Amino acid sequence: MKITAIPLGNRVLIQLINQQKTRKSGLVLPEKQQESVMTGTVVGLGCDTEHLYEGFVVVFLKSSGIRTSVGDSELIVIKESDILFYIKTEEE
């Protein structure tokens, strides 16, 4: 049986990414900020979200949202407004 999780309203479903000191994009987070922020990939969007798309890598406060697991994935559901920024990389 396949399980699909679909967030409602302005909520975003995010698959957590392992925390690293340096991101592939070259962004380096200071150690103090690593303790307070998390990074993840958007895997689901509610019908009222406006600025995000699936696949975006986003940064948000560790205290935001509700953690859950679906299958083998560790997920978090947060409001779109709780996302601090997304990481955009341009192909050269």
N, C-alpha and C positions, 0 to 999 in steps of 0.2 A: 504494500500500500504506500503510495507516494503522499507525503505531507507537504502542503503549501501554506505558508503563513502570509497573510495579507493585512497590513496595518490599516487602520481606519482614520478618517479625518485628515489632520495635518501631521500625522505621525510617520516616522521613517523607521524602517527595519534595517539594522546595520549588523554585518558580520564583523566581529572584532578581529583586528590584526595584531599579531604579537608585537609588543613594544620594543623598539630598537632606539638606540641613541641617535643614529643617523638614518634618515629615510632614503629610499631610492632616488627621490627627487632632489636630494642634497640638503633638505631641511634638517637642521640639527636643533633638537630641543634641549634646553638646559635641564640639568638633573632635577631641579625643584619643579619645573613644569612637567617633567615626565611622570611625577607622582600625582599630578592633578588633572592631566588630560589623557584622552585615549584616542586611538585612531581606528577607523573601520571602513569597510566598503559597503555602500548602499546596495541592498539586495531586494528592497521592497518599498513602495511608496503608497501613502494614502491618497485618496482622490482630491484632497484639498492642498496638497503640496505644490509649490509654485516654482522653486528655484533649483531643484535637484533632479538628477536622473539616476537610474540604476547604473552601477559601476563607478560612480564618483567615490573618491577617497576623501573622507571627512574627518575633522578633528572636533572633539566635543569634551566637555567637562566629565570627569570620572563619576561625579555625583549625579549626572543626568540619567533619566530613563529607568527602565525596568529590564533586568537581565533575565534571559530564558535560554533554553536549549531546544533545538529542533533537529532531530537526528543526531549527527555528530558535530553540528555547528553550534558555537556559542554566539548568541545573538543578543542585541539590546534594542529596545523600542524606545525612541525618544521623539519629542516634538521637533518639528523642523526649526523652530526658533531657538532651540538649545544647541544647534550646530554652530560652532564658532567660525569655521571656514572650510572650504574644500580645496584640495590640492589639484592644480591643473598643470599637466606636463605637456609640452609641445614637442612633437616629433621633429627632429632636425633633418 
